Structures are given as structure tokens and as C-alpha cells.
Amino acid sequence: MSQPVTFDELVAKPRRVETHTLHLPGHDGSLLERTIKLRALQGPDFDQLIGEHPPTPEQKKKGNAWNTDTLLPMLLHRCMVEPEISLDQAKQLWGGQALSTGELNTLARWVLDVNMNGFDVPFTAPASDETPSSS
């Protein structure tokens, strides 16, 4: 049975960490399995970063809430813990020719998700011990 969370548990919990597996084609035709580990920023740091990267007028017209060209490389740099990458390396990944649009979108989703997802909630557990009565 679950117990109520305490304030001390909430403030002491570590930041969310997610590990994702990448399958990269090797030069010999093999498939290399590699991992990337991301750690969420603290809430105020993430919010400040969003504010520092407002969308361009063109991006705003498309409904963007931030400048993807500047925010996403910064998030990759700040959130990737294995491997660690410099801001210049993150900018090369985001603006270079090495990754496809789909691969960049996957990285963007992962780095945004690690920062924006909430608590893990088990959806299979009943919400309460009481069952609704039928009238």
C-alpha cells in the first residue's frame, strides 16, 4: 500500500535521468548499439533557458514557443551526461549534416521529455480502494 509522500522526499529526490538506446550503422555494415544518458535541469533553470531562447517571428507564426535552432543545442549540451558534449559539439549536431531530420527530432523529443515529464504514475493501480456504487 502506498504512503503519502513527505516534503523532505519531494525536495530530496534526484532530478530525472533517462537513458536511451541508439542503433548506429557501423562502417562494416554492422549495427552498433550505443546509449545516451540525459538528466533534467532544475525547474527554474529550464524555465530560464526557455525565456532566453524566444522564437523568431517566423517560428512564432508557426506556433513555436521557443527558438528551436538555439534552445535545442543548449539543452543537448546542458542535459547530456553520457557522453558529455560541448555547446559547440551540440551546435554541430543540430546544424550539421550528420543527422537526419528524424534523428534530430528524436533527440529533441528526448531532451524536452526529460525536462517536461512529470512523476511516474502507475496506471494499473486503482485510484482508490472504494468501488463506485451502481444506482
N, C-alpha and C positions, 0 to 999 in steps of 0.2 A: 504494500500500500504506500502510496506517495505521501510525503510530508511537505508542509508548507516551506517554501524557500525562506531563508533568512536574509536580512540586509547584508550581513557580512559575507554570505555566499555570493550574492549578486556582485558586490564591489570587488571581491577577490577572484572572480572567475577569470581565467585567461582569455585573451582575445581568440576569436575563431581562427582555426587553422584548417586549411583544406589541401589535400594532395590529389593531384590529377595525373593520370597516365596518358602519355603521348606515344603514338606509334609512328616512328620516323623511318622512311626508306633509307637503307644503307647503300653505300656506293656499289656493293656487290649484289644488290637485289634483295638482300635480307631485310627483315623488319626489325628495327631496334625499338625496344620498349624502354622508355625513359619517364621520369616523374618530374613534376613541378610542384613545389610547395608554396602556398600563398598564406599570408597572415593578415587579418583585418587590421586596419588602422583604428585608433580610438575614435569614437563618435565625433567629438569636436574637431579632431584633425581631418577626418574625412569631409565633414561639412565645410571646413575652411578651404580645403582643397577644391571642392566643388565651386565655392564662391570665387576662387582665384582663377577659374577657367570658364568664364561665361561664354555662351555660344556666340558665334559670329552672326551678323544679321541674316546671312543665308541659312545658317544652321537653325536659327530661331524660327525662320519661316517654315522649316521642315518639322518643327516641333521639338527640336533638341533642347534639353535642359542644361547642357554644358558643351564646351568645345571638345569634341572627341579627339581632334588632332593634337591637343596639348594635354588634356586630362589623362587620357588612357596611357600614354607613355610614362607620365609621372606616377600613376597608380601601379603600373608594372614595376617600375623602379622601387617604389616605396613598399610594395606588398610581397614581391618575390623574395622568399628567404632561402630557397634551394632551387636553382642556383641564385645567388645574389647577382644582380646586374646593375651596371651604372645607368645613369639617366641617358647618357649618350648611346649606350647599347640599346636601351628601351626605345629611344627615338629611331635608331637604325631599324629595329624590328618593325615598328609601327609605320615608318615612312619608306621603308626599303622594298626591295623586290624579292626577299627570301620567302615571305609567307603569302599565301593566298588570302583573298578577302574572307573566305570561310574560316581559315585558321586564325586570322586576326579577330574575327567576330567571336570565335570560341574563347580566345584569350581575354577579350574584353568582357564577355559574359562571366567568365570565372572570376576576374579581378573585381568586377562590380558585385557579383553574388557574395563573395567572401565578406564584403563590406556592408551589404544591404540586407542579407538574410537575417532573420531573427532566430529565436531559440528553436532547437529541435523539438518538435511536438509529435509524440506518438499518436497517430490517428486511429490505431486499432484499439486503444484502451477506451473504456466507456467514460463519458463525460461526468457521470455521477453514478452513485450506487442505486439511485432511485429509478424505477422504470415508469414511463408515463402511463397514467391510467386511461383506460378507454371508457368513454361515457356513452 
